[in-house]
Amino acid sequence: MDFLIRIAVALGIGGVIGLERQYSAMKENSSGFSGVRTFSILVLLGFAGGIFYHVFSPWVYGVILLGVVILQATSYWYTATQGDRGLTTELSSVFAFILGTLVLNGLIEISLFITVILVVVLSSKFRIKTIVGKITAEELYDFIRFVVLALLIFPFLPDETFGPYQVLNFREIGWVVLLTSGLGLVGYILTKFLGANRGILVSGLVGGLVSSTAVTWVFAQKSKENPSLSSSCATAILAASSIMTIRVLIWTFIFNLALFEKLLFPVLIVFLAGLGITVYIFAKRKKELMDDQLIPLKKPLDLKSALVFGAIYSAILLLVSYANENLGERGTFISSAIAGISDIDAITISVSKLAGNQLIMQIAGISILIATISNTLVKMGIGIYAGSMELRKKLILGYGVVFGAGIIALFIIR
């Protein structure tokens, strides 16, 4: 029975890969030969080759595999002479042979996992072409710069503490720069390929990955230009602010797991309050037409801003260390409130690095919540200043709920 199950799985794998290849060939009018039957036979050949490996000799399996490779090379030569220079089907055929051998040896879960990945990659050809066709030279170069930063510069930064209070570390500062620049790059990609035409709520959520403050400014101005869009703009602003609280959890999870566990429930209260009021305003809004590009795309990889962020992170690290040592709890809270005016990420990462060492865990949690509330009040001020009268009403309601949830979160963490 086990043998029959493995045969059935092998045939299923060959059938799935062959079905995708045959459909793709028919759609492109390709002159390739591989389809459902061919791939099923290739998987069975790999299955039988595995039997020969165990019963006779590994050399027999090697000869069969070499024959498959020669067959695929011949196939590629033929299709290339017909004008089709793609190598995807030939490589998939070799994969199918190997998958058949894996199934014979009982590695069914691994074989199915590889098959799923292979089929997804094969079937995404047209989507990948569409995406690649939209990539500009600047976006490509910025992606290469990020890879160079991540693989060729960051690993060689010294991992030693230095400076006042021994809290600065080049490796940790580089890690912060890498994460923030990477987050900006991801946010840029999502914003470009999702866009506002997928819905204002998604636009706010995606924009919140980059900067909730920037989203607040952009949509507040938009509401003043066209007051009929005020409800939708309020939805985008509050959605971005809700995502900001998730960023707090992400940073604490990365830099201080113990602090993450302490903040999880209080921050979730703030997040759920923000998400709830966002959904409420979104559901109550009237149908509004949205421009396709509400969030202006800037640079894909803003290394200058990331380096500035790294400097801010270092300064806040020193500021919080000084306040905690010389001014006590009150000084730490004041410095957190001031830091939260401009940005929540830097103070969150800085406090996460100090929590449990120079900073008591509870004080660290309260500091981050104070910074979050401070940042929320600033964004409410921006929205009220730059937005329409209708937007002001929505933001007072929305941020009032978020502010109340923040106060509750402070009492819980205390």
LINJOQUI-V480527 format. One record per pair of residues at least 4 apart in sequence whose C-alpha atoms are under 7 Angstrom apart, sorted by the first residue. I is the first residue (numbers start at 1). J is the second residue. Records with the same first field share a line. If there is no record, write none. Layout:
I = J + J
This chain:
1 = 5
2 = 6
3 = 7
4 = 8
5 = 9
6 = 10 + 103 + 104
7 = 11
8 = 12
9 = 13
10 = 14 + 43 + 44 + 100 + 103
11 = 15 + 40 + 43
12 = 16
13 = 17 + 115
14 = 18 + 36 + 39 + 40 + 43 + 96
15 = 19 + 36 + 39 + 40
16 = 20
17 = 21 + 39 + 119
18 = 22 + 34 + 35 + 36 + 39
19 = 23 + 35 + 36
20 = 24 + 123
21 = 25 + 34 + 35
22 = 26 + 34 + 35 + 36
23 = 27
24 = 28
25 = 29 + 30 + 32
26 = 30
31 = 79
32 = 79
34 = 38 + 39
35 = 39
36 = 40
37 = 41
38 = 42
39 = 43 + 93 + 96
40 = 44
41 = 45
42 = 46 + 93 + 96 + 97
43 = 47 + 96 + 97 + 99 + 100
44 = 48 + 100
45 = 49 + 97
46 = 50 + 97 + 98 + 100 + 101
47 = 51 + 100 + 101 + 104
48 = 52
49 = 53 + 61 + 64 + 101
50 = 54 + 61 + 101 + 104
51 = 55
52 = 56 + 57 + 60 + 61
53 = 57 + 58 + 60 + 61
58 = 62
59 = 63
60 = 64
61 = 65
62 = 66
63 = 67
64 = 68
65 = 69
66 = 70
67 = 71
68 = 72 + 94
69 = 73 + 94
70 = 74
71 = 75
72 = 76 + 90
73 = 77
74 = 78
75 = 79
76 = 80 + 87 + 90
77 = 81
78 = 82
79 = 83 + 84 + 85
80 = 84 + 85
87 = 91
88 = 92
89 = 93
90 = 94
91 = 95
92 = 96
93 = 97
94 = 98
95 = 99
96 = 100
97 = 101
98 = 102
99 = 103 + 111
100 = 104
101 = 105
102 = 106 + 107 + 111
103 = 107 + 108 + 111
107 = 111
108 = 112
109 = 113
110 = 114
111 = 115
112 = 116
113 = 117
114 = 118
115 = 119
116 = 120
117 = 121
118 = 122
119 = 123
120 = 124
124 = 128
125 = 129
126 = 130
127 = 131
128 = 132
129 = 133
130 = 134
131 = 135
135 = 139 + 140
136 = 140
137 = 141
138 = 142
139 = 143 + 300
140 = 144
141 = 145
142 = 146 + 300 + 301
143 = 147
144 = 148
145 = 149
146 = 150
147 = 151
148 = 152 + 153
149 = 153 + 154
150 = 154 + 178
151 = 155
153 = 157
154 = 174
157 = 170 + 171
158 = 170 + 171
159 = 169 + 170 + 171
160 = 169
161 = 166 + 167 + 168 + 169
162 = 166 + 167 + 168 + 169
163 = 167 + 168
168 = 314
169 = 173
170 = 174
171 = 175
172 = 176
173 = 177 + 310
174 = 178
175 = 179
176 = 180 + 310
177 = 181 + 306 + 307 + 310
178 = 182
179 = 183
180 = 184 + 306
181 = 185 + 301 + 302 + 303 + 306
182 = 186
183 = 187 + 209 + 210
184 = 188 + 210 + 301
185 = 189 + 300 + 301
186 = 190
187 = 191 + 206 + 207 + 209 + 210
188 = 192 + 297 + 300
189 = 193
190 = 194 + 206
191 = 195 + 206 + 207
194 = 198
195 = 203 + 292 + 293
196 = 200 + 203 + 291 + 292 + 293 + 294
197 = 290 + 292
198 = 202
199 = 203
200 = 204 + 232 + 236
201 = 205 + 235 + 236 + 239
202 = 206
203 = 207 + 236
204 = 208 + 236 + 237 + 239 + 240
205 = 209 + 239 + 240 + 243
207 = 211 + 212 + 215 + 240
208 = 212 + 215 + 240 + 241 + 243 + 244
209 = 243
211 = 215
212 = 216 + 240 + 241 + 244
213 = 217 + 379
214 = 218
215 = 219 + 237 + 240
216 = 220 + 237 + 379 + 383
217 = 221 + 382 + 383
218 = 222 + 295
219 = 223 + 233 + 237
220 = 224 + 233 + 383 + 386 + 387
221 = 225 + 386 + 387
222 = 226
223 = 227 + 229 + 230 + 233 + 387 + 388 + 391
224 = 387 + 388
227 = 388
229 = 233 + 288
230 = 234 + 388 + 390 + 391
231 = 235 + 281 + 285 + 391
232 = 236 + 282 + 285
233 = 237
234 = 238 + 391 + 394 + 395
235 = 239 + 278 + 281 + 282
236 = 240
237 = 241
238 = 242 + 274 + 278 + 398
239 = 243 + 275 + 278
240 = 244
241 = 245
242 = 246 + 271 + 274 + 275
243 = 247
244 = 248
245 = 249 + 267 + 271
246 = 250
247 = 251
248 = 252 + 345 + 348
249 = 253 + 260 + 264
250 = 254
251 = 255 + 348 + 349
252 = 256 + 257 + 259 + 260 + 349 + 352
253 = 257 + 260
255 = 349 + 352 + 353
256 = 260 + 352 + 353
257 = 261
258 = 262
259 = 263 + 352 + 361 + 365
260 = 264
263 = 267 + 365
264 = 268
265 = 269
266 = 270 + 409 + 412 + 413
267 = 271 + 409
268 = 272
269 = 273 + 405 + 409
270 = 274 + 402 + 405 + 406
271 = 275
272 = 276
273 = 277 + 401 + 402 + 405
274 = 278 + 402
275 = 279
276 = 280
277 = 281 + 398
278 = 282
279 = 283
280 = 284
281 = 285
302 = 306
303 = 307
304 = 308
305 = 309
306 = 310
307 = 311
308 = 312
309 = 313
310 = 314
311 = 315
312 = 316 + 346
313 = 317 + 346 + 347 + 350
314 = 318
315 = 319
316 = 320 + 347 + 350
317 = 321 + 350
318 = 322
319 = 323
320 = 324 + 332 + 335
321 = 325 + 358
322 = 326
323 = 327 + 328 + 331 + 332
324 = 328 + 329 + 331 + 332
327 = 331
328 = 332
329 = 333
330 = 334
331 = 335
332 = 336 + 367
333 = 337 + 367 + 370
334 = 338
335 = 339
336 = 340 + 347 + 367 + 368 + 370 + 371
337 = 341 + 370 + 371 + 374
339 = 343 + 347 + 371
340 = 344 + 347 + 371 + 372 + 374 + 375
341 = 374 + 375 + 378
342 = 375
343 = 375
344 = 348 + 371 + 372 + 375
345 = 349
346 = 350
347 = 351
348 = 352 + 368
349 = 353
350 = 354
351 = 355 + 364
354 = 358 + 359
355 = 359 + 360 + 361 + 364
356 = 360 + 361
359 = 363 + 364
360 = 364
361 = 365
362 = 366
363 = 367
364 = 368
365 = 369
366 = 370 + 410 + 413
367 = 371
368 = 372
369 = 373 + 410
370 = 374
371 = 375
372 = 376
373 = 377 + 403 + 406
374 = 378
375 = 379
376 = 380
377 = 381
378 = 382
379 = 383
380 = 384 + 395 + 399
381 = 385
382 = 386
383 = 387 + 392
384 = 392
387 = 391 + 392
388 = 392
389 = 393
390 = 394
391 = 395
392 = 396
393 = 397
394 = 398
395 = 399
396 = 400
397 = 401
398 = 402
399 = 403
400 = 404
401 = 405
402 = 406
403 = 407
404 = 408
405 = 409
406 = 410
407 = 411
408 = 412
409 = 413
410 = 414
